Structure formats: structure tokens, C-alpha cells
């Protein structure tokens, strides 16, 4: 977790949940935002959690393929940088 000063805060005793909240809201974390590419936007707009339980073959192959590509793009843009930054 970065120091509070690195996040643009000048509170010397900031720790715990307050520090995590400051990190999440920090402008420095903008690079973790959801990518704005059309495939990722379509995935966010159309995917529903209950689709995880759909029977095999219920989703059109091309739709499934585009969702996998969009999820891969989102992971590359959001998850892997967080892991590398220790978040």
C-alpha cells in the first residue's frame, strides 16, 4: 500500500481502511479504470451474473468469443497492473 502522501493526502496517521479508501479514490489510480474500448463496453453493458449458470452451448459462439476477448483486455488493463503494484 502506498504512503498517504503519495496519494495526495497529508494525513500523517492515515492507516487501515482510511488509507485503502484514499488509495481507491486517488487520481493516481485512474490507470485502473475499466478500458473504454467498444468490446469491453459491450461486455459490461450486456453480461449478467446469472449467465455463469447457463447450460453449455446456450451462448452463441461468436458472442462468447468476443466476451472472452473483452475480459482478457479488461484483465490486462485493470487486474495485472494492480497485482504488479501490490494492490
C-alpha positions, 0 to 999 in steps of 0.5 A, spaced: 500 500 500 502 506 498 504 512 503 498 517 504 502 522 501 503 519 495 496 519 494 495 526 495 493 526 502 497 529 508 494 525 513 500 523 517 496 517 521 492 515 515 492 507 516 487 501 515 481 502 511 482 510 511 488 509 507 485 503 502 479 508 501 484 514 499 488 509 495 481 507 491 479 514 490 486 517 488 487 520 481 493 516 481 489 510 480 485 512 474 490 507 470 485 502 473 479 504 470 475 499 466 478 500 458 473 504 454 474 500 448 467 498 444 468 490 446 469 491 453 463 496 453 459 491 450 461 486 455 459 490 461 453 493 458 450 486 456 453 480 461 449 478 467 451 474 473 446 469 472 449 467 465 455 463 469 449 458 470 447 457 463 447 450 460 453 449 455 452 451 448 446 456 450 451 462 448 452 463 441 459 462 439 461 468 436 458 472 442 462 468 447 468 469 443 468 476 443 466 476 451 472 472 452 476 477 448 473 483 452 475 480 459 482 478 457 483 486 455 479 488 461 484 483 465 490 486 462 488 493 463 485 493 470 487 486 474 495 485 472 497 492 473 494 492 480 497 485 482 504 488 479 503 494 484 501 490 490 494 492 490 
